[in-house]
Amino acid sequence: MAVDITFIAKEVDLIVGALKGLKQEDNLFKDYMFPIASAFFTSILGWGIAYKTLHYQDGIMVEKEKMNATNGLMLLAEEALSVLISIKQNYHRELNKDPIQRITRVPSILFNTNPLVVDYSKLIYLAPKSSDDNRQKWGSLPVIRNLIANYNYLLSLWLHRNEIDVPNREKIMRKNKDKAFLDVRFEDIKACIGEADLVKWIDSTEQVIILTDDLIVELHDFLNNFPIFAKTRIDFNKLGDYGAILTFYDKGNKSILDMLVKSPVADYSKVNDLFGKTVEQMRQRYSTGYEKM
């Protein structure tokens, strides 16, 4: 039986054609663009997640730094208040209005403390965000800086007064051995140490008495009210259990509250001629500016 080769060839061609039809057509996006796009968007998503994570962690760190700066300043202010109270205890409620009595009642006071050092760059978060913030006394960096500067200045004033007080007392005691120091009269003191040294003594004494009183009141006010304002500048939701703002407790503490009572204002009419000034000029000299606050 003869085989029809032509017929067989046609059948093979049909089968091959059918098989070719089963092969999917090439897809440029699927085969080339999709893998590239998929890798690109995966990278973008990873970057976004990393950015959000780092941003969140940075936010937590910022809030921690705010809290640390706030508490650090609170501790410094409490230390300063403690120093001034310990100084004032040496003469509190023993002064009258006589400038001469005041120089004899305020003794030389030895203390061992250093000026306060504050990194104000860490307190920038207190800067006002709106005009309403300016009403907050302890939200003002200049006010805080002025408080710290005046405290450091007061420490130097006390040291300066000690330098004046010690030799003057020694001179008076040597010349008036038969009298108690506190009983020495104004004329005897002036004759013993001279008018120039007496003026320096009175002047330094009035400065430390008045500024010590005013700063005790200001530091007490700061410790009570600064934390209230600082809390408005800290996002506690980001801090979790990290910590809390320090709070100053003085309720029922009579030793602190008693120190808020200021010393009597001196009557300068007895010594204004010695200074060559009017009584009003003397009052202006010893004004600290805190009287208006």
C-alpha positions in Angstrom: 0.0 0.0 0.0 1.5 3.3 -1.0 1.8 6.1 1.6 0.7 9.6 0.7 3.6 11.7 1.8 2.0 15.0 0.8 -1.0 14.2 3.1 1.2 13.5 6.1 3.2 16.7 5.6 0.0 18.7 5.7 -1.1 17.0 9.0 2.3 17.8 10.6 2.0 21.4 9.6 -1.5 21.6 11.2 -0.2 20.1 14.5 2.8 22.4 14.6 0.5 25.4 13.9 -1.8 24.4 16.8 1.1 24.1 19.2 2.4 27.5 18.2 -1.1 28.9 18.9 -0.9 27.5 22.5 2.2 29.7 23.3 1.2 33.1 24.9 2.2 36.2 23.1 5.0 38.2 24.7 3.9 41.0 27.2 6.4 43.9 27.5 4.9 45.3 30.8 4.6 41.9 32.5 7.9 40.6 31.4 10.0 43.7 31.9 8.3 46.8 33.5 6.4 45.1 36.3 9.4 43.5 38.0 11.2 46.8 37.9 8.2 48.8 39.1 7.5 46.2 41.9 11.1 46.5 43.1 10.9 50.4 43.0 7.7 50.6 44.9 8.9 48.1 47.5 12.0 50.3 48.1 9.8 53.4 48.4 7.6 51.6 50.9 10.6 50.5 52.9 12.1 54.0 52.9 8.8 55.4 54.0 8.4 53.0 56.9 12.0 53.7 58.0 11.5 57.4 57.7 8.4 57.3 59.8 10.1 55.1 62.4 13.1 57.4 62.7 10.9 60.5 62.7 8.8 59.0 65.6 12.0 58.0 67.5 13.4 61.5 66.9 10.1 63.0 68.2 10.4 60.9 71.4 14.0 62.0 71.9 13.0 65.7 71.5 10.4 65.3 74.1 12.8 63.6 76.5 15.3 66.4 76.0 12.6 68.9 76.9 11.7 67.1 80.1 15.3 66.7 81.1 16.0 70.4 80.5 12.9 71.3 82.5 13.8 69.1 85.4 17.4 70.2 85.3 16.3 73.8 85.6 14.0 73.0 88.5 16.8 71.3 90.4 19.0 74.3 90.0 16.3 76.7 91.1 15.6 74.6 94.2 19.3 74.6 95.0 19.4 78.4 94.7 16.4 78.8 96.9 17.9 76.6 99.5 21.1 78.6 99.5 19.3 81.9 99.9 17.1 80.6 102.7 20.1 79.3 104.6 21.7 82.7 104.3 18.7 84.7 105.3 18.1 82.5 108.4 21.2 84.2 109.9 19.3 87.5 110.4 15.6 86.9 109.6 13.2 88.9 111.8 16.1 90.6 113.6 16.2 93.8 111.4 14.5 97.1 111.9 14.5 100.2 109.7 17.7 101.7 111.0 20.6 101.2 108.5 23.2 101.2 111.3 21.3 98.5 113.2 21.1 96.5 110.0 24.8 96.4 109.4 25.4 95.1 112.9 22.7 92.5 112.8 23.7 90.9 109.5 26.8 88.9 110.2 29.5 87.7 107.9 28.0 84.7 106.2 30.2 81.8 105.0 28.8 79.6 102.3 30.2 77.1 99.8 28.3 77.1 96.6 29.0 77.9 92.9 27.2 80.1 90.5 24.5 78.4 88.5 25.3 77.3 84.9 22.4 76.9 82.6 22.5 75.8 78.9 19.8 78.1 77.5 20.0 76.5 74.1 18.1 73.5 75.6 15.3 75.8 76.7 14.4 77.1 73.2 11.2 75.0 73.3 9.9 77.7 75.7 10.0 80.3 73.0 6.5 81.8 72.4 4.5 80.3 69.6 2.0 83.1 69.6 1.4 86.5 71.1 -0.6 84.9 73.9 2.5 83.1 75.1 4.1 86.4 76.0 1.6 86.7 79.0 3.4 83.7 80.6 6.0 85.1 82.9 8.1 81.9 83.2 7.7 81.2 79.5 10.1 84.0 78.8 13.7 83.1 78.4 14.9 86.6 79.1 13.0 86.6 82.5 14.5 83.2 83.4 18.0 84.2 82.3 17.7 87.4 84.4 16.7 85.4 87.4 19.7 83.1 87.1 22.1 86.1 86.4 20.8 88.0 89.5 21.3 85.0 91.7 24.9 84.6 90.6 25.4 88.3 91.0 23.9 88.1 94.6 26.5 85.4 95.5 29.3 87.8 94.5 27.6 90.6 96.5 27.6 88.4 99.6 31.2 87.6 99.2 32.0 91.3 98.7 30.1 92.2 101.8 32.0 89.6 103.8 35.3 91.2 102.7 34.0 94.6 104.1 32.2 93.3 107.2 35.0 91.2 108.8 37.7 94.0 109.1 35.1 96.6 110.2 33.9 94.4 113.0 37.4 93.7 114.1 38.3 97.4 114.2 35.2 98.2 116.2 35.6 95.4 118.7 39.2 96.3 119.3 38.4 99.9 120.0 35.3 99.3 122.1 36.3 96.3 124.2 34.1 97.4 127.1 30.9 97.4 124.9 28.9 94.7 123.2 29.3 95.0 119.5 25.5 95.6 119.0 25.5 98.4 121.5 28.1 100.6 119.7 26.6 103.9 118.7 26.5 105.3 115.2 29.1 108.1 116.0 31.5 105.6 117.5 31.3 103.3 114.4 31.9 106.3 112.1 34.8 107.5 114.2 36.3 104.0 114.3 36.2 103.0 110.6 35.7 106.3 108.9 32.9 107.6 106.7 34.1 106.0 103.5 34.2 102.5 104.9 30.9 103.0 106.7 29.2 104.0 103.4 30.6 100.9 101.7 29.4 98.8 104.6 25.9 100.2 104.6 25.7 100.1 100.9 26.7 96.4 100.6 24.4 95.4 103.4 21.3 97.1 101.9 22.0 95.5 98.5 22.3 91.9 99.9 19.3 92.3 102.2 16.9 93.6 99.5 18.1 91.4 96.6 18.1 88.2 98.8 14.4 89.0 99.8 13.4 89.6 96.2 15.1 86.5 94.8 13.7 84.2 97.4 10.2 85.3 96.4 11.0 85.0 92.7 12.6 81.6 93.0 9.6 80.4 95.0 7.3 81.7 92.3 9.4 80.0 89.6 9.4 76.6 91.3 5.6 76.7 91.7 4.6 78.1 88.3 7.4 77.2 85.8 6.4 73.4 85.7 2.8 74.4 84.8 3.9 76.3 81.7 6.6 73.8 80.8 4.0 71.0 80.6 2.2 72.9 77.8 5.4 72.5 75.7 5.9 68.8 76.2 4.0 66.0 74.4 3.6 63.4 77.2 1.9 61.0 74.8 5.3 60.2 73.3 7.1 59.7 76.6 5.1 56.8 78.0 6.6 55.8 81.4 9.8 57.8 80.8 9.2 60.1 83.8 7.4 63.3 85.0 8.0 67.0 85.6 9.4 67.6 89.0 7.0 69.4 91.3 7.9 71.8 94.2 6.0 71.0 97.4 6.0 73.7 100.0 2.5 73.5 101.4 2.7 73.4 105.2 6.4 74.0 105.2 6.5 76.9 107.6 10.3 77.4 107.3 10.0 78.2 103.6 6.8 80.2 103.8 8.2 82.3 106.7 11.2 83.3 104.5 8.8 84.8 102.0 8.2 87.6 104.6 10.5 90.4 103.5 12.7 92.4 105.8 11.6 95.9 106.8 12.4 98.7 104.3 15.2 100.8 105.7 14.7 104.5 106.7 17.6 106.2 104.9 16.9 109.6 106.4 19.5 108.9 109.1 22.3 108.2 106.6 21.4 110.0 103.3 23.7 112.9 104.2 26.5 110.5 104.7 25.9 109.2 101.2 25.4 112.7 99.8 22.0 111.7 98.3 18.4 112.4 99.0 16.2 109.7 100.6 14.5 109.1 97.3 17.8 108.7 95.5 18.7 106.1 98.2 15.5 104.2 97.6 16.1 104.2 93.9 19.6 102.8 94.3 18.3 99.8 96.2 15.4 99.1 93.8 15.8 95.7 92.2 13.0 96.0 89.6 11.2 93.0 91.1 8.9 95.3 93.0 7.0 95.9 89.8 6.6 92.3 88.9 
